[in-house]
Amino acid sequence: MTDRPSHTVLPTDTQNRALKPVAINRWMQRIHPHIEAAHMESMRALLAAVDAKDRYTRSHSLNVAKYAVEIGRRLRLPEPALDTLEVASLLHDLGKIGVADAILNKPGPLTKEEFEAIKKHPQTAIDILGHMSFLSDHRPIILHHHERFDGTGYPAGLSGDEIPIGARALAVADALDTMLSPRTYKRAFTTNHVRRELRHCAGHQFDPTIVNLTLRWLDEKPPRGGKMM
Ligand SMILES: [Fe+2]
C-alpha cells in the first residue's frame, strides 16, 4: 500500500472558496460599471446605424418602442420583460441597413424579388446582433416581429403562442405607427380607420388578445400622431 499525500486533495469548502477569491469579487465590482457603459455604447452605435440608414426608420423605431411598452404594460408583462421589449423595438428594423434604398423607398408595389429582399431584414438584424450576449433575450423578439398569428408570416412561419409574446406585441405596435404616421405616398390614417384595420386583422395577422387591449387603449387615449374622427 502506498501512502497518498493528503495535501493534494483540498476539502470541498476550500475548493469553493478558491473559485470565488475576494480579489475576483472586487474586480467584478470594479468592472461592472464599465461593462454597463460598454453595453450602452454598443446600443448607441446600433441606434446610430439605424439613424444613418434612414431618419424615418429612427423616428419609427422610437414610436414603435413607445407603443410596444404601452401594449406590454397592458399585457401585464413584468418590468424586465418591458425593458427587453423596449430595446428590441428600438432595434427591430436594424436589418434594413442590408436592404437597398431603392427597394425600401419604392412608392409602388414591390416585385417578388424585392419583397424577398425585404423579408431578409429580421435575420440580418440577428446576424449583426448575434455575438452580443447581453441582447440574447431581445433576439427572438426581433427575429419574429413579422410572423403572423395565422402562421403565414416570416421568417419561420410560426403561429399563435409559438410566436414570442414580445414579438406579437411588437407586430401590433409596428403596424400602429405605420398607420398613424404620414408617408410621402400616404396620409396618416384616422384613429377610426386604424380601429377598423386592427379588428380586420385580429386572428389573422395579429394576436386577437393584443388587438383587443390596443383597441381599449385607442378608446381611452389615442397615441400621438392619430387623428380623431
Ligand atoms: Fe420589420
py3Dmol code that shows the C-alpha trace and the ligand (Angstrom):
import py3Dmol

protein = """\
ATOM      1  CA  MET A   1       0.000   0.000   0.000  1.00  0.00           C
ATOM      2  CA  THR A   2       1.376   3.407  -0.949  1.00  0.00           C
ATOM      3  CA  ASP A   3       0.934   6.493   1.150  1.00  0.00           C
ATOM      4  CA  ARG A   4      -1.288   9.043  -0.537  1.00  0.00           C
ATOM      5  CA  PRO A   5      -0.213  12.595   0.250  1.00  0.00           C
ATOM      6  CA  SER A   6      -3.314  14.156   1.831  1.00  0.00           C
ATOM      7  CA  HIS A   7      -2.405  17.730   0.826  1.00  0.00           C
ATOM      8  CA  THR A   8      -3.092  17.058  -2.881  1.00  0.00           C
ATOM      9  CA  VAL A   9      -6.862  16.919  -2.322  1.00  0.00           C
ATOM     10  CA  LEU A  10      -8.417  20.118  -0.957  1.00  0.00           C
ATOM     11  CA  PRO A  11     -11.505  19.955   1.242  1.00  0.00           C
ATOM     12  CA  THR A  12     -14.657  20.959  -0.711  1.00  0.00           C
ATOM     13  CA  ASP A  13     -15.207  24.229   1.149  1.00  0.00           C
ATOM     14  CA  THR A  14     -11.630  25.227   0.383  1.00  0.00           C
ATOM     15  CA  GLN A  15     -12.198  24.483  -3.320  1.00  0.00           C
ATOM     16  CA  ASN A  16     -15.352  26.649  -3.337  1.00  0.00           C
ATOM     17  CA  ARG A  17     -13.504  29.490  -1.694  1.00  0.00           C
ATOM     18  CA  ALA A  18     -10.745  29.109  -4.271  1.00  0.00           C
ATOM     19  CA  LEU A  19     -13.316  29.580  -7.090  1.00  0.00           C
ATOM     20  CA  LYS A  20     -14.507  32.896  -5.633  1.00  0.00           C
ATOM     21  CA  PRO A  21     -11.457  34.671  -4.279  1.00  0.00           C
ATOM     22  CA  VAL A  22     -12.040  38.051  -2.767  1.00  0.00           C
ATOM     23  CA  ALA A  23      -9.876  39.674  -5.424  1.00  0.00           C
ATOM     24  CA  ILE A  24     -12.176  38.414  -8.226  1.00  0.00           C
ATOM     25  CA  ASN A  25     -15.255  39.709  -6.409  1.00  0.00           C
ATOM     26  CA  ARG A  26     -13.591  43.124  -6.003  1.00  0.00           C
ATOM     27  CA  TRP A  27     -12.524  43.086  -9.650  1.00  0.00           C
ATOM     28  CA  MET A  28     -16.100  42.207 -10.719  1.00  0.00           C
ATOM     29  CA  GLN A  29     -17.455  45.114  -8.681  1.00  0.00           C
ATOM     30  CA  ARG A  30     -14.911  47.467 -10.237  1.00  0.00           C
ATOM     31  CA  ILE A  31     -15.508  46.303 -13.803  1.00  0.00           C
ATOM     32  CA  HIS A  32     -19.332  46.159 -13.593  1.00  0.00           C
ATOM     33  CA  PRO A  33     -19.868  49.876 -14.344  1.00  0.00           C
ATOM     34  CA  HIS A  34     -17.501  49.529 -17.302  1.00  0.00           C
ATOM     35  CA  ILE A  35     -19.492  46.558 -18.659  1.00  0.00           C
ATOM     36  CA  GLU A  36     -22.716  48.568 -18.337  1.00  0.00           C
ATOM     37  CA  ALA A  37     -21.062  51.529 -20.077  1.00  0.00           C
ATOM     38  CA  ALA A  38     -19.854  49.222 -22.876  1.00  0.00           C
ATOM     39  CA  HIS A  39     -23.416  47.906 -23.324  1.00  0.00           C
ATOM     40  CA  MET A  40     -24.772  51.454 -23.517  1.00  0.00           C
ATOM     41  CA  GLU A  41     -22.087  52.433 -26.034  1.00  0.00           C
ATOM     42  CA  SER A  42     -22.909  49.369 -28.145  1.00  0.00           C
ATOM     43  CA  MET A  43     -26.593  50.321 -28.052  1.00  0.00           C
ATOM     44  CA  ARG A  44     -25.814  53.892 -29.130  1.00  0.00           C
ATOM     45  CA  ALA A  45     -23.695  52.576 -32.013  1.00  0.00           C
ATOM     46  CA  LEU A  46     -26.513  50.278 -33.171  1.00  0.00           C
ATOM     47  CA  LEU A  47     -29.103  53.061 -32.967  1.00  0.00           C
ATOM     48  CA  ALA A  48     -26.742  55.350 -34.871  1.00  0.00           C
ATOM     49  CA  ALA A  49     -26.585  52.662 -37.582  1.00  0.00           C
ATOM     50  CA  VAL A  50     -30.416  52.705 -37.779  1.00  0.00           C
ATOM     51  CA  ASP A  51     -30.356  56.506 -37.888  1.00  0.00           C
ATOM     52  CA  ALA A  52     -27.677  56.595 -40.594  1.00  0.00           C
ATOM     53  CA  LYS A  53     -29.750  54.372 -42.859  1.00  0.00           C
ATOM     54  CA  ASP A  54     -32.888  56.421 -42.738  1.00  0.00           C
ATOM     55  CA  ARG A  55     -34.181  59.147 -40.405  1.00  0.00           C
ATOM     56  CA  TYR A  56     -37.691  57.815 -40.894  1.00  0.00           C
ATOM     57  CA  THR A  57     -36.639  54.397 -39.559  1.00  0.00           C
ATOM     58  CA  ARG A  58     -35.221  56.061 -36.418  1.00  0.00           C
ATOM     59  CA  SER A  59     -38.377  58.013 -35.594  1.00  0.00           C
ATOM     60  CA  HIS A  60     -40.473  54.952 -36.492  1.00  0.00           C
ATOM     61  CA  SER A  61     -38.416  52.840 -34.072  1.00  0.00           C
ATOM     62  CA  LEU A  62     -38.854  55.386 -31.266  1.00  0.00           C
ATOM     63  CA  ASN A  63     -42.642  55.441 -31.780  1.00  0.00           C
ATOM     64  CA  VAL A  64     -42.853  51.651 -32.037  1.00  0.00           C
ATOM     65  CA  ALA A  65     -40.886  51.270 -28.780  1.00  0.00           C
ATOM     66  CA  LYS A  66     -43.279  53.645 -27.013  1.00  0.00           C
ATOM     67  CA  TYR A  67     -46.372  51.806 -28.314  1.00  0.00           C
ATOM     68  CA  ALA A  68     -44.901  48.356 -27.620  1.00  0.00           C
ATOM     69  CA  VAL A  69     -44.174  49.245 -23.992  1.00  0.00           C
ATOM     70  CA  GLU A  70     -47.736  50.537 -23.539  1.00  0.00           C
ATOM     71  CA  ILE A  71     -49.102  47.289 -25.004  1.00  0.00           C
ATOM     72  CA  GLY A  72     -46.673  45.280 -22.841  1.00  0.00           C
ATOM     73  CA  ARG A  73     -47.910  47.081 -19.708  1.00  0.00           C
ATOM     74  CA  ARG A  74     -51.483  46.241 -20.636  1.00  0.00           C
ATOM     75  CA  LEU A  75     -50.382  42.606 -21.087  1.00  0.00           C
ATOM     76  CA  ARG A  76     -49.017  42.875 -17.521  1.00  0.00           C
ATOM     77  CA  LEU A  77     -45.514  41.888 -18.605  1.00  0.00           C
ATOM     78  CA  PRO A  78     -43.016  42.202 -15.744  1.00  0.00           C
ATOM     79  CA  GLU A  79     -40.645  45.184 -15.696  1.00  0.00           C
ATOM     80  CA  PRO A  80     -37.557  43.301 -17.032  1.00  0.00           C
ATOM     81  CA  ALA A  81     -39.637  41.975 -19.972  1.00  0.00           C
ATOM     82  CA  LEU A  82     -40.829  45.534 -20.685  1.00  0.00           C
ATOM     83  CA  ASP A  83     -37.216  46.726 -20.757  1.00  0.00           C
ATOM     84  CA  THR A  84     -36.326  43.912 -23.174  1.00  0.00           C
ATOM     85  CA  LEU A  85     -39.348  44.737 -25.348  1.00  0.00           C
ATOM     86  CA  GLU A  86     -38.413  48.424 -25.459  1.00  0.00           C
ATOM     87  CA  VAL A  87     -34.832  47.771 -26.580  1.00  0.00           C
ATOM     88  CA  ALA A  88     -35.912  45.074 -29.077  1.00  0.00           C
ATOM     89  CA  SER A  89     -38.424  47.557 -30.527  1.00  0.00           C
ATOM     90  CA  LEU A  90     -35.739  50.217 -30.934  1.00  0.00           C
ATOM     91  CA  LEU A  91     -33.619  47.714 -32.873  1.00  0.00           C
ATOM     92  CA  HIS A  92     -36.369  45.774 -34.690  1.00  0.00           C
ATOM     93  CA  ASP A  93     -35.605  47.163 -38.161  1.00  0.00           C
ATOM     94  CA  LEU A  94     -31.816  47.283 -37.776  1.00  0.00           C
ATOM     95  CA  GLY A  95     -31.552  44.633 -40.517  1.00  0.00           C
ATOM     96  CA  LYS A  96     -32.923  47.117 -43.064  1.00  0.00           C
ATOM     97  CA  ILE A  97     -29.414  48.526 -43.322  1.00  0.00           C
ATOM     98  CA  GLY A  98     -28.870  45.452 -45.532  1.00  0.00           C
ATOM     99  CA  VAL A  99     -31.741  46.335 -47.901  1.00  0.00           C
ATOM    100  CA  ALA A 100     -31.218  48.653 -50.895  1.00  0.00           C
ATOM    101  CA  ASP A 101     -32.698  52.165 -50.512  1.00  0.00           C
ATOM    102  CA  ALA A 102     -34.375  51.816 -53.912  1.00  0.00           C
ATOM    103  CA  ILE A 103     -36.413  48.917 -52.522  1.00  0.00           C
ATOM    104  CA  LEU A 104     -37.092  50.428 -49.071  1.00  0.00           C
ATOM    105  CA  ASN A 105     -38.267  53.744 -50.508  1.00  0.00           C
ATOM    106  CA  LYS A 106     -40.141  52.375 -53.507  1.00  0.00           C
ATOM    107  CA  PRO A 107     -43.562  54.041 -53.501  1.00  0.00           C
ATOM    108  CA  GLY A 108     -45.310  51.450 -55.680  1.00  0.00           C
ATOM    109  CA  PRO A 109     -45.896  47.728 -55.197  1.00  0.00           C
ATOM    110  CA  LEU A 110     -42.810  45.531 -54.743  1.00  0.00           C
ATOM    111  CA  THR A 111     -41.815  42.768 -57.144  1.00  0.00           C
ATOM    112  CA  LYS A 112     -41.489  39.227 -55.764  1.00  0.00           C
ATOM    113  CA  GLU A 113     -37.688  39.589 -55.711  1.00  0.00           C
ATOM    114  CA  GLU A 114     -37.873  42.946 -53.922  1.00  0.00           C
ATOM    115  CA  PHE A 115     -40.198  41.532 -51.277  1.00  0.00           C
ATOM    116  CA  GLU A 116     -37.831  38.580 -50.789  1.00  0.00           C
ATOM    117  CA  ALA A 117     -35.024  41.113 -50.151  1.00  0.00           C
ATOM    118  CA  ILE A 118     -37.170  42.929 -47.549  1.00  0.00           C
ATOM    119  CA  LYS A 119     -38.033  39.625 -45.862  1.00  0.00           C
ATOM    120  CA  LYS A 120     -34.371  39.095 -45.024  1.00  0.00           C
ATOM    121  CA  HIS A 121     -34.190  42.061 -42.630  1.00  0.00           C
ATOM    122  CA  PRO A 122     -35.108  40.217 -39.381  1.00  0.00           C
ATOM    123  CA  GLN A 123     -32.380  37.605 -39.986  1.00  0.00           C
ATOM    124  CA  THR A 124     -29.886  40.319 -40.997  1.00  0.00           C
ATOM    125  CA  ALA A 125     -30.506  42.030 -37.636  1.00  0.00           C
ATOM    126  CA  ILE A 126     -29.845  38.746 -35.834  1.00  0.00           C
ATOM    127  CA  ASP A 127     -26.624  38.262 -37.818  1.00  0.00           C
ATOM    128  CA  ILE A 128     -25.498  41.736 -36.672  1.00  0.00           C
ATOM    129  CA  LEU A 129     -26.546  41.232 -33.030  1.00  0.00           C
ATOM    130  CA  GLY A 130     -25.578  37.560 -32.869  1.00  0.00           C
ATOM    131  CA  HIS A 131     -22.383  37.980 -30.870  1.00  0.00           C
ATOM    132  CA  MET A 132     -23.793  40.348 -28.255  1.00  0.00           C
ATOM    133  CA  SER A 133     -24.686  38.084 -25.345  1.00  0.00           C
ATOM    134  CA  PHE A 134     -26.409  40.927 -23.469  1.00  0.00           C
ATOM    135  CA  LEU A 135     -29.033  41.007 -26.265  1.00  0.00           C
ATOM    136  CA  SER A 136     -29.824  37.272 -26.162  1.00  0.00           C
ATOM    137  CA  ASP A 137     -33.349  37.856 -24.776  1.00  0.00           C
ATOM    138  CA  HIS A 138     -34.036  40.517 -27.409  1.00  0.00           C
ATOM    139  CA  ARG A 139     -33.124  38.453 -30.463  1.00  0.00           C
ATOM    140  CA  PRO A 140     -36.269  36.217 -30.610  1.00  0.00           C
ATOM    141  CA  ILE A 141     -38.488  39.328 -30.465  1.00  0.00           C
ATOM    142  CA  ILE A 142     -36.569  40.977 -33.304  1.00  0.00           C
ATOM    143  CA  LEU A 143     -36.340  37.795 -35.393  1.00  0.00           C
ATOM    144  CA  HIS A 144     -40.078  37.059 -35.202  1.00  0.00           C
ATOM    145  CA  HIS A 145     -41.665  40.530 -35.429  1.00  0.00           C
ATOM    146  CA  HIS A 146     -43.066  39.731 -38.916  1.00  0.00           C
ATOM    147  CA  GLU A 147     -44.637  36.397 -38.006  1.00  0.00           C
ATOM    148  CA  ARG A 148     -48.427  36.376 -38.342  1.00  0.00           C
ATOM    149  CA  PHE A 149     -50.829  34.847 -35.822  1.00  0.00           C
ATOM    150  CA  ASP A 150     -52.233  32.521 -38.517  1.00  0.00           C
ATOM    151  CA  GLY A 151     -48.769  31.197 -39.410  1.00  0.00           C
ATOM    152  CA  THR A 152     -48.397  32.901 -42.802  1.00  0.00           C
ATOM    153  CA  GLY A 153     -45.701  35.369 -41.753  1.00  0.00           C
ATOM    154  CA  TYR A 154     -41.906  35.220 -41.933  1.00  0.00           C
ATOM    155  CA  PRO A 155     -39.152  34.150 -41.398  1.00  0.00           C
ATOM    156  CA  ALA A 156     -40.230  30.925 -39.621  1.00  0.00           C
ATOM    157  CA  GLY A 157     -43.990  30.719 -40.252  1.00  0.00           C
ATOM    158  CA  LEU A 158     -44.688  30.452 -36.504  1.00  0.00           C
ATOM    159  CA  SER A 159     -48.321  30.743 -35.403  1.00  0.00           C
ATOM    160  CA  GLY A 160     -50.276  31.639 -32.245  1.00  0.00           C
ATOM    161  CA  ASP A 161     -48.433  31.113 -28.979  1.00  0.00           C
ATOM    162  CA  GLU A 162     -45.370  29.810 -30.845  1.00  0.00           C
ATOM    163  CA  ILE A 163     -44.594  33.456 -31.577  1.00  0.00           C
ATOM    164  CA  PRO A 164     -42.854  35.092 -28.593  1.00  0.00           C
ATOM    165  CA  ILE A 165     -45.297  37.390 -26.746  1.00  0.00           C
ATOM    166  CA  GLY A 166     -42.912  40.332 -27.202  1.00  0.00           C
ATOM    167  CA  ALA A 167     -42.858  39.772 -30.969  1.00  0.00           C
ATOM    168  CA  ARG A 168     -46.682  39.662 -31.040  1.00  0.00           C
ATOM    169  CA  ALA A 169     -46.828  42.964 -29.130  1.00  0.00           C
ATOM    170  CA  LEU A 170     -44.150  44.494 -31.368  1.00  0.00           C
ATOM    171  CA  ALA A 171     -46.045  43.457 -34.520  1.00  0.00           C
ATOM    172  CA  VAL A 172     -49.123  45.452 -33.423  1.00  0.00           C
ATOM    173  CA  ALA A 173     -47.018  48.440 -32.272  1.00  0.00           C
ATOM    174  CA  ASP A 174     -45.184  48.393 -35.629  1.00  0.00           C
ATOM    175  CA  ALA A 175     -48.443  48.410 -37.601  1.00  0.00           C
ATOM    176  CA  LEU A 176     -49.886  51.087 -35.335  1.00  0.00           C
ATOM    177  CA  ASP A 177     -47.078  53.545 -36.089  1.00  0.00           C
ATOM    178  CA  THR A 178     -47.103  52.692 -39.805  1.00  0.00           C
ATOM    179  CA  MET A 179     -50.812  53.511 -39.938  1.00  0.00           C
ATOM    180  CA  LEU A 180     -50.649  56.615 -37.722  1.00  0.00           C
ATOM    181  CA  SER A 181     -47.643  58.250 -39.433  1.00  0.00           C
ATOM    182  CA  PRO A 182     -47.835  60.090 -42.760  1.00  0.00           C
ATOM    183  CA  ARG A 183     -45.526  58.981 -45.563  1.00  0.00           C
ATOM    184  CA  THR A 184     -44.599  60.620 -48.834  1.00  0.00           C
ATOM    185  CA  TYR A 185     -47.090  58.297 -50.543  1.00  0.00           C
ATOM    186  CA  LYS A 186     -49.932  58.283 -47.974  1.00  0.00           C
ATOM    187  CA  ARG A 187     -51.596  60.370 -45.294  1.00  0.00           C
ATOM    188  CA  ALA A 188     -51.842  59.245 -41.673  1.00  0.00           C
ATOM    189  CA  PHE A 189     -54.859  57.028 -41.052  1.00  0.00           C
ATOM    190  CA  THR A 190     -57.566  58.358 -38.761  1.00  0.00           C
ATOM    191  CA  THR A 191     -57.955  56.527 -35.458  1.00  0.00           C
ATOM    192  CA  ASN A 192     -61.264  55.078 -36.666  1.00  0.00           C
ATOM    193  CA  HIS A 193     -59.515  53.712 -39.762  1.00  0.00           C
ATOM    194  CA  VAL A 194     -56.828  52.173 -37.506  1.00  0.00           C
ATOM    195  CA  ARG A 195     -59.527  50.562 -35.345  1.00  0.00           C
ATOM    196  CA  ARG A 196     -61.155  49.001 -38.418  1.00  0.00           C
ATOM    197  CA  GLU A 197     -57.812  47.672 -39.717  1.00  0.00           C
ATOM    198  CA  LEU A 198     -56.867  46.156 -36.350  1.00  0.00           C
ATOM    199  CA  ARG A 199     -60.273  44.458 -35.997  1.00  0.00           C
ATOM    200  CA  HIS A 200     -59.974  43.145 -39.562  1.00  0.00           C
ATOM    201  CA  CYS A 201     -56.515  41.665 -38.880  1.00  0.00           C
ATOM    202  CA  ALA A 202     -57.286  40.156 -35.437  1.00  0.00           C
ATOM    203  CA  GLY A 203     -56.657  36.404 -35.500  1.00  0.00           C
ATOM    204  CA  HIS A 204     -55.059  36.594 -38.966  1.00  0.00           C
ATOM    205  CA  GLN A 205     -52.086  38.928 -38.770  1.00  0.00           C
ATOM    206  CA  PHE A 206     -52.303  39.846 -35.077  1.00  0.00           C
ATOM    207  CA  ASP A 207     -52.956  38.154 -31.730  1.00  0.00           C
ATOM    208  CA  PRO A 208     -56.663  38.935 -31.030  1.00  0.00           C
ATOM    209  CA  THR A 209     -55.977  39.463 -27.300  1.00  0.00           C
ATOM    210  CA  ILE A 210     -53.396  42.131 -28.136  1.00  0.00           C
ATOM    211  CA  VAL A 211     -55.741  43.726 -30.678  1.00  0.00           C
ATOM    212  CA  ASN A 212     -58.499  43.939 -28.042  1.00  0.00           C
ATOM    213  CA  LEU A 213     -56.325  45.633 -25.453  1.00  0.00           C
ATOM    214  CA  THR A 214     -54.936  48.003 -28.116  1.00  0.00           C
ATOM    215  CA  LEU A 215     -58.487  48.930 -29.153  1.00  0.00           C
ATOM    216  CA  ARG A 216     -59.306  49.671 -25.498  1.00  0.00           C
ATOM    217  CA  TRP A 217     -56.190  51.874 -25.335  1.00  0.00           C
ATOM    218  CA  LEU A 218     -57.246  53.723 -28.506  1.00  0.00           C
ATOM    219  CA  ASP A 219     -60.675  54.295 -26.936  1.00  0.00           C
ATOM    220  CA  GLU A 220     -59.081  55.786 -23.813  1.00  0.00           C
ATOM    221  CA  LYS A 221     -56.334  57.916 -25.346  1.00  0.00           C
ATOM    222  CA  PRO A 222     -55.164  57.799 -28.974  1.00  0.00           C
ATOM    223  CA  PRO A 223     -51.372  57.683 -29.354  1.00  0.00           C
ATOM    224  CA  ARG A 224     -49.618  60.792 -30.663  1.00  0.00           C
ATOM    225  CA  GLY A 225     -49.997  61.148 -34.402  1.00  0.00           C
ATOM    226  CA  GLY A 226     -53.506  59.710 -34.505  1.00  0.00           C
ATOM    227  CA  LYS A 227     -56.262  61.934 -35.808  1.00  0.00           C
ATOM    228  CA  MET A 228     -59.667  61.548 -34.131  1.00  0.00           C
ATOM    229  CA  MET A 229     -62.646  61.221 -36.449  1.00  0.00           C
TER     230      MET A 229
END
"""
ligand_1 = """\
1
LIG
Fe -39.604 44.970 -39.759
"""
view = py3Dmol.view(width=600, height=400)
view.addModel(protein, "pdb")
view.setStyle({"model": 0}, {"cartoon": {"style": "trace"}})
view.addModel(ligand_1, "xyz")
view.setStyle({"model": 1}, {"stick": {}})
view.zoomTo()
view.show()
